[in-house]
Amino acid sequence: MGDLGGRGVRRRPVSVCAALLLAALAHPLMPRGAGAHQDLADVLAAHEREHARRGSDPAIHLEEANLRRQARDVDGALVAVERAAALGAEPGDIAIVRGQVFLDAGWPGAARAEVDRALRAHPERVHVRLTRARAAHRLGELTAAAADYRAAIAGMRSPTPDHVVEYRDVLLEAGDRAGALAALDLGMTRIGPVPTLQLPAIDLALALDRDADALRRIDALLAQNPRNERWLARRGEILERSGRTDEAKHTYGVALALIEARPAGRRGGRIRALEQRLRAHLAPTTKEKDTP
């Protein structure tokens, strides 16, 4: 294939490294604010210096596209993508990054078209399914979004709790609470029973009237940290809901004793609010007061 622009740069297909592709798919947009703008300026300045050394490498332009995407510079990102394409970047890589730019710009239909193209070229890239799932969600195609989330989470080497919560939210939006609970459980088979997934699973189990399941889950968390006052209070609430009043009051008492053992300086607003709730739970009822 011929040289480009008479500069002796030969067009060649290049597959961008996996780290770049994962960043393009998973990296959050940079926050707004003076500090964020300065950070971005520093990164782009360093990137410009790298251009001088690797300007003919398509990967450097896709890296720039991802940086500009994070800074919400849609036009700059797309210009960088086109430079990468002109230098012979692999079409599937181009489609992945362009699709993410389109999605962040609020064009989910265009994003899905690009990601469909990327998946036809590289069906093994399960991370790309995240972008397609997000695009389908924004288009209101909840069944398609859920299918892609499930495939991505099942196939990724290291899914995150955020990925799993996105999957759950799609199913909740579709009115499928049982499916949403199953989504959290799928995530925990990959990540482990982390609180960020187990706590919302407890809420869903209770919404589905699966009290025994909810109790099993809170006990699993307490096995990891038996002195967590909030989890103990939650356990008491589940027991009370199940009609196991004496066990609930005992659990509330344990949680309150842990709070009372804290130094005053370690009782923030949330802990003080929890203490008030526990005391209300433990206060004798009118019937108990009237019992001789």
N, C-alpha and C positions, 0 to 999 in steps of 0.2 A: 504494500500500500504506500502511496506517495507521501512526501513530506508535507507538513502544514505550514502555510504562510512563508515558505522559503527559508524557514529557520532551522531546518534539519531535525525537526521533531517528528518522529515516526509515530503514526497512529497505531495503537495496539490495545487489544482488550485487556483490561486490568480488573481483577477482583479485589475490592476494597477489603481491608482486614476486618475480622469479625468484631473487634472492639469498636470500630467506627460505626458499623451497622447497628450494633446494640445500643450505642449512644444515640444514634439518630432516632431509634425507635423508643427508647425508654427514658431519655434525659428530659427532665421537666423544663418548661420555659423559665428563663431567668426572671427573677422578681424585678419589678420596676423600682426606681429610686436612684439617688445619686451614687450610692455605694455600688449598686449593681452595674450602673453605666460605667463607672470607673473600672470595675473588674473586667467588664467586657472590653473596654478600650485597651486595657493592658494585654488581655488575651489576643485581641486582634492585632495589636502592635507586634507581639511575639510571632504571630502567624505571618504577618507581612515579611518579617525577617526570614522565616522559613520558606516563604515564596521565592526569595532570591536564590535559595539553594535547590528547591524542588519544584520550581514553577512549571516544569513540563510533566510532572507527575499528576495524573487525574485525581489521585487520592487526596492531595493537599486541597484541591478545590472542593471536593465533597466534604472534607473536614470544615472548610470555611462555610459551606452551605449550612452545615449543622450548627455552627456557632452563630451565624446570622439568624437562623431559624429560632434559636433560643432567645435571641435579642428582639424577636418579633420584626425583624427586617426581612419581610417576605420578598420584596423586589431584589434585594442584595443576595438573598439565598438562592433565588431562581437563576440569577445571573451566574453565580458560582457553579450551580448545577450544569448550566449550559456550557460553561468553560470545560468542566470535567468531561462532558459528552463529546465536545470538539476534540479533546485530547485522547479519546478512545476508551473512556471508562466503560466497564461492562454494563450492558443495557439493564440487566436486572438490578445492579447496584444503583444506577441512575433512577430507576423507577421507585426503588425503596425510599431514597432520600427525597425525591420530588413528591412522592405521596405523603410523606410526613409533613413536608412544608405546606402542601395543600390542606392537610387536615388541620394544622395549627392555624392556618389562615381562615378557617371556617368554610372550606369548600369540600365537604365530605364526599360528594359524588365524584369529583375529580380525583380525590385521594383514593377512593376505592378502585377507580379505573386503573390508576397507576399501580396499586398494590396487587390487583388481579394480574396485571402484566408481569410483575415481579414473581408472583407465586407460580405462574405458568412456567417461567424460566427456572425457578428454584423452589419447588414444592417442599423441600426439606427445611427451609428456613422458617421454623415455627415462630420465631419472634415477629416475623412480618405479619403473622396472623393477628397480632395485637393491634396493629394499625388498621387492618381490615375490620376487626371487631369494633374498634372505636368509631370507624367511619359508618359502619352499619348501625350502630347505636344512635349516632347523631341523625341518621336518616330515618330512624324509627323502625328499623328492621330488626326487631328484638330476637327473633328465633335465629336468624343468621348470625347476629352478634354473639349470642350465647354459644352457638356451635363453635365459632372461632375462638372465643375465650377458652372454652373447655379444651380444644385441641392445643392451643398455645400453652396453657398451664400444664397440661399432661406431658407435653413434649419438651418444654424448656428445661435446661440444666438447672437454672436457679430462678424460679419464679419468686416474686416478692409478695408480701401481704397486700400491697396496693393493687397488684394485678388481680388477686383473688377477690378483693372488695369490689373492684369494677365489675367482675363477673357476677358477683352476688347482686349488685345494684341493677344490672340488666334484668335478672330474673325477678327481682322484686317489682320492678317497673312493669313486667309482664304479668304480675299477680301470682307468681309461682313461689310461694314461701317455702314449700317443701324442697323445690329445686334449689332455692337460694341456700337453704341449710346444707343440701348435698354439695353445693359449690364450695362452701366453706370447708366442709370435710375433705373434699378433693384437695383443696389447698393445703390442709394440714397433713395430708399424706405425703406431700412434697416438702413442706417447710417445717412441720412439727406443730405441736399444739400451742402455738404462741398466743398470748393474751389478745393481741389485736384481731385474731380470728376466732378464738374460743369465746370471748365475751359476747360478740354479736351472735355467735351460734347459740349461746344460752338464751339470748333474747328471742331468737327465732323458735327455739325448742319450746319456750313458754307460750309464744303466740300460737303454736300448733298444739297446745295442751299436752306436751310431752314433758311433764314435770320430772319424772324419773330420769329422763335423759338429761334434762337441765341440771339436776342434782349431781349426776355422774360427771358432768363436764366441770362444774364448779369445784367438785372434790378433786378432779385431776389438776386444776390450777392450784388449789390449796396444798396439794402434795408437793408442788414446786416451791411454794412460799406460804407456809402455814400461819405466818404472822401478818398477813395482809388484811388490814381491818376492813377495807372496802369489799374484798372477796368474802370475808366472813359475814359481813352484813348482807351481802347478796345471798349467801347460803341460807341465812336465817329467813330472808324473805321467801325463798323457794320453799323452805320447810313450812313456814306459816301458811303459804298459799295451799300447800298440800294437806293442811289440817293437822300437822305435827307440831302443835303449839308449844309443848314443853321443850322439845328439841330446839325449836326456833329461839325461844327465850334463852336457853343455855348458850346458843351460838351468839346471840346478840350480846350476852354478858361477857363472853370471851373477847369479842371485838371491843367492847367498851373498856374492859380492863387493859387491853393493849394500848388504847388511846390514853387512858389515865396514866399509864406508865411512861408516856412520852414526856420529855421536858417541855415546859410551856413554850419555849422558843421553836419547837418543832411541831406546833399545832397551827397550821395555816388555816385559811378560810374554809377550804374544802373539808379538812379534818374536823373543824369545829361544827360545820354543818352536819357532818356524819355523826358526830357525838350527839347532837340534838335529836337526830332521827332515832338513834339507838335508845336514848333515854325515853323517847316517846313510845317506842316499841315495848320497852320494859316497864312503863308505868302501869300500875294495876288498873284494870278495867272497872267500871262501875259495879259489875257483878262480883268481882273479886273483893272490892272494898266492902260490899254488903255482906260478904260471907263471914259468919262469926268465927 
